[in-house]
Amino acid sequence: MKTENHAWERLREHAASQISPGFPDRVLRAARAAASPLLISHLAMCAATAAVCLVAVALYDARISGDEDATNIAGWGEIAAQASDLEQGL
């Protein structure tokens, strides 16, 4: 074994002796416990964003539809007036 490999092996052994028993399991359990609320809050934020977008689209569509309806009604009124004038002229 090379001197460098031997030095790394001693360093690993020393590091392993510094870690208390069960430390990796505790770290994994803590990470999993922290991930659940994070996932729930992330999903809640996504749902709130989608709801805001849907409301914005609905309001925009209602405003545009109202303007189009008024324009269409005015156009049909003009067509009806012209048809009435044409009918009276015959």
N, C-alpha and C positions, 0 to 999 in steps of 0.2 A: 504494500500500500504506500502511495506517495506521502510525503510529509504534509502536503497541502490537504489531501483527503483525510489524513489522520487528524489534522487541526480542525477541519470542518466537523468531523465526527465527534470530537471532544466538545466543540461548541454546541452541537445539537444536544448532546447528553447533558451539558450544563443547563441549557435552556429548558429541557424537559424536566430537570430537577427543580426548576424555579416555578413551574406551573403546578397549582394545587390539583389534587385528584378531582375528576369530574368537571374541570373547567371547560373543556370543549362542549360538553353536553349542556352546561348552564348557558354558555354563549349562544348555542343553537336554539335553545328554548326561548331565551330572551329575544333573539332576532325574530323568531316565528311569532311571538306574542306581539312584538312591535309592528310586524307586517300586517296583521289583521286590521287594526284601526286605521292604518295608513291606506289600505286597500278600500276600506269602507268610505273613508273621507274622500278618496280619489273618485270613487264611483258617484258619491253624492255631488261632488263638484261637477262631474260630467253631466249628471242629470239636471242640475240647476242651469248649467250653460245651455243645454238643449232646450229646456223650457223657456229661457229668455229668448233664444233664437226663434223658437216657434211663435212666441207672442209678438216679436218684432215683425216677423213675416206676415202674421195675421193682420196686424195693424196696418202695415204697408199695403197689403192686398185690399183691405177694406177701403183705404183712402183712394187707391187707384181705381178700384171698382166703382166707387161713388162718383168720381170724376168722369169715368167712361160712361156710366149710366146717364149722367146729366148731359153729356155731349150727344149720346145716341138719342135721347128723348128730344133734345133740341133739333137734331137732324130730322127725325121722323115728323116732328111738328112742322118743319119747313116743307118737307115733302107733301104732307097732308094739305098744307095751305096752297101749295102750287097745284096739287090735284084738284082742289076745290075751285081755284081760279080757272083752271083749264076746263073743268066741267061746266062752270057758269058761262064760259066763253063759247061753248058749242051751242 
